[in-house]
Amino acid sequence: MEYLTLFGESFLNTLFWTWNSITLQIPWYTNYFWGLIIISLVVWRMEILFPWRKNQAMFRKDFWLDAFYMFFNFFLFSIFISGFYQVVAKLFQSIGVEMSSISLLQLEEISWPIQLLIFFVLQDFVQWFTHTLLHRIPLLWNFHKVHHSVKEMGFAAHLRYHWMENILYKPLKTLAIILLGGFEPEQAYIIHFITIALGHLNHSNIKLTYGPLKYIINNPVMHLYHHAYHLPEAKNGVNYGISLSIWDYLFRTNYVPEESGTIDLGFKGEEEFPKDFVSQNLYGFSNKD
């Protein structure tokens, strides 16, 4: 009963937090709902004004499907799953596993700019590593196909992914926080908005490379090839970077042969992949490679 109560309280807290965000009762700098909308509108406007692929429509293929995925994954599913993570944390505490017992670093003892930098880099590496698993483990790839079913890239494709990816990403990202002493910097909302903006840009119809910084920061040119239909032989994927590209250069998974932006996107066998939201989210449970 204790765990059921904890689950319910966490669910309601997340629900109310989301509603308070929508109704502007949350401070602007931590208002993720309207922050997502503003970032989306800004990047979409940039796509319209400075399109990389000139013949791509303003409302590209699957624009509205991707927009629905964006709000579903970022808010609706988060509400439903929030209680689950609280229950898991409580279970670990019940067997004597405390965050401080496996932490490697106490972030609160460091100045906040360094806190944010360490938090950002560690979280990004965990996501890069998780992303490689999504491509290299057949079971996980069947879920990740949702993201790679995009045929025309645009900002909203950033958050088009199967909800099962949240199940995998969240525990590993939480582990990263535990290794940092269970401490998330007070200013973590800065990292949140930076990563959302970079993710939107990386999936956008805008040609950006950032010059020499391309070896550190992920960019739309590099990420487009992550979605390429035709990949180099003997590779399960390339350019796994989320916000940072440095991991791909360090582990030699980088690949950008040219920068025209006119390549075919998708994956082999996509002809059989469903086109609607419900069928796409059932696909990974009934199909095996």
PyMOL commands that set and color helices and strands:
alter all, ss='L'
color gray80, all
select helices_A, chain A and resi 2-22+28-30+32-49+63-94+99-101+107-109+112-136+138-148+155-159+164-179+188-202+211-215+220-226+246-250+270-272+277-286
alter helices_A, ss='H'
color red, helices_A
deselect
rebuild
show_as cartoon
